[in-house]
């Protein structure tokens, strides 16, 4: 059974940086997409970033382009999210997600099968 475990959340000031990590265990050979979603209080789960396993194509939400960078180390079954220039609007629970290859939209939370437990990121103003 695939398990995803996030770490690296915390409290940071406006303009600061954080790096989230996600480690996958179990049968991960078919984990074509790994990425991050976030959920702010009272809102739905929103796409942040994702990356493919094979050639490392990266996808970003418009709201984080130029500030967040996703990376992946296949040998470690890990994915990372470097978050810079953080804003209070980035405050949310961040979830690591994974899925096999399919034609479903990479931006849709419903297309991901595997989820971590979430890690809280709080940006103070």
VEXMAR-418755 format. One line per field, with one value per residue: residue number from 1; x, y, z of N, C-alpha, C in turn. Coordinates in Angstrom, 1 decimal. Atoms other than C-alpha are relative to their C-alpha. Layout:
# VEXMAR-418755
nunu: c(NUM, ...) .
n_u: c(X, ...) .
n_v: c(Y, ...) .
n_w: c(Z, ...) .
ca_u: c(X, ...) .
ca_v: c(Y, ...) .
ca_w: c(Z, ...) .
c_u: c(X, ...) .
c_v: c(Y, ...) .
c_w: c(Z, ...) .
# end
This chain:
# VEXMAR-418755
nunu: c(1, 2, 3, 4, 5, 6, 7, 8, 9, 10, 11, 12, 13, 14, 15, 16, 17, 18, 19, 20, 21, 22, 23, 24, 25, 26, 27, 28, 29, 30, 31, 32, 33, 34, 35, 36, 37, 38, 39, 40, 41, 42, 43, 44, 45, 46, 47, 48, 49, 50, 51, 52, 53, 54, 55, 56, 57, 58, 59, 60, 61, 62, 63, 64, 65, 66, 67, 68, 69, 70, 71, 72, 73, 74, 75, 76, 77, 78, 79, 80, 81, 82, 83, 84, 85, 86, 87, 88, 89, 90, 91, 92, 93, 94, 95, 96, 97, 98, 99, 100, 101, 102, 103, 104, 105, 106, 107, 108, 109, 110, 111, 112, 113, 114, 115, 116, 117, 118, 119, 120, 121, 122, 123, 124, 125) .
n_u: c(0.8, -0.7, 0.2, -0.7, -0.2, -0.5, -0.7, -0.6, 0.8, -0.3, 0.3, -1.0, 0.4, 0.3, -1.3, -0.9, 0.0, 0.1, -0.2, 0.8, -0.5, 0.9, -0.6, 0.9, -0.4, 0.9, -0.2, 0.1, -0.6, 0.9, 0.4, -0.5, 0.1, 0.0, 0.2, 0.4, 1.3, 0.1, 1.4, 0.1, 1.3, 1.2, -0.1, -0.3, -1.4, -0.4, -1.2, -1.2, -1.0, -0.2, -1.1, 0.0, -1.1, -0.9, -0.8, 0.0, 0.9, 0.6, 1.2, 0.2, 1.2, -0.4, -0.2, -1.3, -1.1, -1.1, -0.2, -0.1, -0.7, 0.2, -1.1, 0.3, -1.1, 0.7, -0.8, 0.4, 1.5, 0.3, 0.3, -0.2, 0.6, -0.6, 1.0, -0.6, 0.8, 1.3, 1.0, 1.0, 1.0, -0.6, 0.3, 0.9, -0.5, -0.6, 0.1, -0.7, 0.9, -0.7, 0.9, -0.6, 0.2, 1.3, 0.3, 0.8, -0.7, -1.0, 0.4, 1.2, -0.2, 0.8, -0.8, -1.1, 0.4, -0.8, 0.0, -0.6, 0.9, 0.1, -0.9, 0.5, -0.8, 0.6, -0.9, 0.5, -0.2) .
n_v: c(-1.2, -1.2, -1.0, -1.2, -0.7, -1.4, -0.7, -1.3, -1.1, -0.8, -1.4, -0.9, -1.4, -0.4, -0.2, 1.0, 1.2, 1.3, 1.1, 1.2, 1.3, 1.1, 1.3, 1.1, 1.3, 1.0, 0.3, -1.3, 0.1, -0.6, -1.3, -0.9, -1.3, -0.4, -1.5, -0.6, -0.7, -0.7, -0.3, -1.0, 0.2, -0.4, 0.1, 1.3, 0.4, -0.6, 0.5, -0.9, 0.4, 1.4, 0.4, 1.3, 0.8, 0.4, -1.1, -1.1, -1.1, -0.6, -0.7, -0.9, -0.9, -1.4, -0.7, 0.3, 0.0, -1.0, 0.0, 1.4, 0.9, 1.4, 0.9, 1.5, 0.9, 1.3, 1.0, -0.1, -0.1, -1.2, -1.2, -1.2, -1.3, -1.2, -1.1, -1.2, -1.2, 0.4, -1.0, 0.5, 0.8, 1.3, 0.8, 1.1, 1.3, 0.5, 1.4, 0.7, 0.8, 0.7, 0.8, 0.7, -0.7, 0.1, -1.2, -0.9, -1.2, 0.0, -1.1, 0.4, 0.8, 1.3, 1.0, 0.5, 1.1, 0.1, -1.2, -0.1, -0.4, -1.5, -0.7, -1.4, -1.1, -1.2, -1.2, -1.1, -1.3) .
n_w: c(0.0, 0.1, -1.0, 0.2, -1.2, 0.2, -1.1, 0.3, -0.2, -1.1, 0.0, 0.6, 0.3, 1.4, 0.7, -0.4, 0.8, -0.6, 1.0, -0.4, 0.5, 0.1, 0.2, 0.3, -0.2, 0.6, 1.4, 0.6, 1.4, 1.0, -0.5, 1.1, -0.5, -1.4, -0.1, -1.2, 0.0, -1.3, -0.4, -1.0, -0.8, 0.6, 1.4, 0.6, 0.2, 1.3, 0.6, -0.1, 0.9, 0.2, 0.9, 0.5, -0.4, 1.1, 0.5, -0.9, 0.3, -1.2, 0.2, -1.1, -0.1, 0.3, -1.2, -0.6, 1.0, -0.3, -1.5, -0.4, 1.0, -0.4, 0.5, -0.3, 0.0, 0.2, -0.8, -1.4, -0.1, -0.7, 0.7, -0.8, 0.4, -0.5, 0.0, -0.2, 0.1, -0.5, -0.3, -0.8, 0.7, 0.2, -1.2, 0.3, -0.2, 1.3, 0.1, 1.0, 0.7, 1.0, 0.9, 1.2, 1.3, 0.6, 0.8, -0.9, -0.2, -1.1, -1.0, -0.7, -1.1, 0.1, 0.8, -0.8, -0.9, -1.3, -0.7, -1.3, -1.1, 0.0, -0.9, -0.1, 0.3, -0.4, 0.4, -0.8, 0.7) .
ca_u: c(0.0, 1.3, 1.9, 2.8, 4.3, 4.8, 7.1, 8.5, 5.5, 5.5, 5.1, 6.9, 6.8, 5.5, 8.3, 9.9, 10.6, 9.8, 10.6, 8.1, 9.1, 7.1, 8.3, 6.5, 6.7, 5.2, 4.7, 5.5, 6.9, 3.8, 3.6, 3.8, 2.6, 3.5, 2.5, 1.1, -2.4, -3.4, -6.6, -7.2, -9.9, -13.3, -12.1, -11.7, -8.5, -6.6, -3.8, -0.3, 2.2, 3.0, 5.8, 6.1, 8.3, 9.8, 11.0, 10.3, 7.7, 6.5, 3.1, 2.2, -0.9, -0.8, -0.8, 2.5, 4.5, 7.8, 7.6, 7.3, 9.6, 8.7, 11.4, 11.5, 14.1, 12.8, 15.6, 14.3, 10.6, 10.4, 9.0, 9.8, 8.2, 10.4, 8.2, 9.7, 8.3, 5.5, 2.3, -0.4, -2.7, -0.4, -1.6, -3.2, -2.8, -0.5, -1.1, 1.2, -0.5, 0.4, -1.2, -0.5, -0.3, -3.7, -5.3, -7.1, -6.1, -3.0, -4.7, -7.7, -7.6, -10.1, -7.5, -5.1, -5.3, -2.7, -2.7, -0.6, -2.0, -1.2, 1.2, 0.2, 1.8, 1.1, 2.4, 2.1, 1.7) .
ca_v: c(0.0, 3.4, 5.9, 9.5, 11.4, 15.2, 17.3, 20.8, 22.9, 25.6, 29.3, 31.9, 35.6, 37.3, 37.2, 34.2, 30.7, 27.1, 23.8, 20.9, 17.3, 14.3, 10.7, 7.9, 4.3, 1.1, 0.1, 3.5, 2.3, 3.6, 6.9, 9.0, 12.2, 13.6, 17.0, 19.3, 20.6, 23.0, 23.7, 27.0, 27.3, 27.4, 26.6, 23.6, 21.7, 23.6, 22.5, 24.0, 22.1, 18.7, 16.9, 13.9, 11.0, 10.3, 13.6, 15.9, 18.1, 20.6, 22.2, 25.2, 27.1, 30.7, 31.9, 30.3, 30.6, 32.3, 31.8, 28.0, 25.3, 21.6, 19.0, 15.2, 12.6, 9.4, 7.3, 8.5, 8.4, 11.9, 15.2, 18.7, 22.1, 25.1, 28.0, 31.5, 35.0, 33.6, 35.6, 35.3, 34.0, 31.0, 29.9, 26.5, 22.8, 21.4, 17.9, 15.7, 13.7, 11.0, 9.1, 6.8, 8.0, 8.8, 11.4, 13.0, 16.6, 17.0, 20.0, 18.1, 16.7, 14.0, 12.4, 11.7, 8.4, 8.7, 11.4, 12.4, 13.5, 17.2, 19.7, 23.2, 26.2, 29.5, 32.9, 35.8, 39.4) .
ca_w: c(0.0, -1.0, 1.8, 1.5, 4.4, 4.4, 6.5, 6.7, 7.4, 10.0, 10.8, 8.7, 8.2, 5.1, 2.5, 4.1, 2.8, 3.6, 2.0, 2.2, 1.7, 0.8, 1.1, -0.6, 0.4, -0.9, -4.5, -6.1, -9.5, -11.3, -9.4, -12.6, -11.1, -7.7, -6.5, -4.0, -3.2, -0.4, 1.5, 3.3, 6.0, 4.5, 1.0, -1.3, -2.0, -4.7, -7.0, -6.3, -8.3, -9.8, -11.6, -13.8, -12.9, -16.3, -17.8, -14.9, -16.5, -13.9, -13.6, -11.4, -10.3, -11.6, -8.0, -7.2, -10.4, -9.9, -6.1, -5.7, -7.2, -7.2, -7.5, -7.4, -6.6, -8.1, -6.4, -3.1, -4.0, -2.8, -3.9, -2.6, -2.7, -2.2, -1.3, -1.5, -1.1, 1.0, 1.5, 4.1, 1.4, 1.1, 4.6, 4.3, 4.9, 2.2, 1.0, -1.0, -3.7, -6.2, -9.1, -12.0, -15.6, -17.1, -19.4, -16.5, -15.7, -13.6, -11.9, -10.6, -7.1, -8.0, -10.4, -7.6, -5.7, -3.0, -0.4, 2.6, 5.9, 5.3, 6.9, 8.1, 6.6, 8.3, 6.9, 9.3, 8.0) .
c_u: c(0.9, -0.3, 0.8, 0.1, 0.7, 0.7, 0.5, -0.9, 0.3, -0.5, 1.1, -0.5, -0.2, 1.4, 1.0, -0.1, -0.2, 0.2, -0.8, 0.6, -1.1, 0.7, -1.0, 0.6, -1.0, 0.3, -0.2, 0.5, -0.9, -0.5, 0.5, 0.0, 0.1, -0.1, -0.6, -1.4, 0.0, -1.5, 0.0, -1.3, -1.2, 0.0, 0.3, 1.5, 0.4, 1.4, 1.1, 1.0, 0.1, 1.2, -0.1, 1.2, 1.1, 1.0, 0.0, -0.7, -0.6, -1.2, -0.2, -1.3, 0.5, 0.4, 1.3, 1.2, 1.0, 0.4, 0.3, 0.8, -0.2, 1.2, -0.3, 1.3, -0.6, 0.7, -0.4, -1.5, -0.5, -0.3, 0.1, -0.7, 0.7, -0.9, 0.8, -1.0, -1.5, -0.9, -1.0, -1.1, 0.5, -0.3, -1.0, 0.7, 0.5, 0.0, 0.9, -0.9, 0.7, -1.1, 0.8, -0.2, -1.5, -0.2, -0.7, 0.9, 0.9, -0.5, -1.2, 0.3, -0.6, 0.8, 1.1, -0.5, 0.6, 0.1, 0.8, -0.9, 0.0, 1.0, -0.4, 1.1, -0.7, 0.9, -0.6, 0.3, 0.8) .
c_v: c(1.2, 0.9, 1.2, 0.8, 1.4, 0.5, 1.3, 1.2, 0.8, 1.4, 0.8, 1.4, 0.3, 0.3, -1.1, -1.3, -1.2, -1.1, -1.2, -1.2, -1.0, -1.3, -1.0, -1.4, -1.0, -0.2, 1.3, 0.0, 0.7, 1.4, 1.1, 1.4, 0.1, 1.5, 0.4, 0.7, 0.8, 0.3, 1.1, -0.1, 0.5, -0.2, -1.4, -0.3, 0.5, -0.5, 1.1, -0.3, -1.5, -0.2, -1.4, -0.8, -0.2, 1.2, 1.3, 1.3, 0.6, 0.9, 0.8, 0.7, 1.4, 0.7, -0.2, 0.1, 1.1, 0.1, -1.4, -0.8, -1.4, -0.7, -1.4, -0.8, -1.4, -1.2, -0.1, -0.1, 1.2, 1.2, 1.2, 1.2, 1.1, 1.2, 1.3, 1.2, -0.3, 1.1, -0.6, -0.8, -1.4, -0.9, -1.1, -1.3, -0.5, -1.5, -0.5, -1.0, -0.8, -0.8, -0.6, 0.9, -0.2, 1.3, 1.0, 1.3, -0.1, 1.0, -0.4, -0.9, -1.4, -1.0, -0.6, -1.1, 0.0, 1.4, -0.1, 0.5, 1.5, 0.6, 1.5, 1.0, 1.3, 1.2, 1.2, 1.3, 0.9) .
c_w: c(0.0, 1.2, -0.3, 1.3, -0.2, 1.2, -0.4, 0.1, 1.3, -0.1, -0.6, -0.2, -1.4, -0.7, 0.3, -0.9, 0.8, -1.1, 0.6, -0.7, 0.1, -0.3, -0.3, 0.3, -0.5, -1.5, -0.8, -1.4, -1.0, 0.4, -1.0, 0.4, 1.5, 0.1, 1.3, -0.2, 1.3, 0.2, 1.1, 0.7, -0.8, -1.5, -0.4, -0.1, -1.4, -0.4, 0.3, -1.0, -0.2, -1.0, -0.4, 0.5, -1.1, -0.4, 0.8, -0.5, 1.2, -0.4, 1.3, -0.1, -0.3, 1.3, 0.6, -1.0, 0.3, 1.5, 0.5, -1.0, 0.5, -0.6, 0.5, -0.1, -0.1, 0.8, 1.4, 0.2, 0.8, -0.9, 0.9, -0.6, 0.7, -0.2, 0.5, -0.1, 0.5, 0.4, 0.9, -0.7, -0.4, 1.2, -0.3, 0.5, -1.3, 0.0, -1.2, -0.7, -1.1, -0.8, -1.1, -1.2, -0.5, -0.8, 0.8, 0.3, 1.2, 1.1, 0.8, 1.2, -0.1, -0.8, 0.8, 1.0, 1.4, 0.6, 1.3, 1.0, 0.1, 1.0, -0.1, -0.3, 0.4, -0.3, 0.8, -0.8, 0.8) .
# end
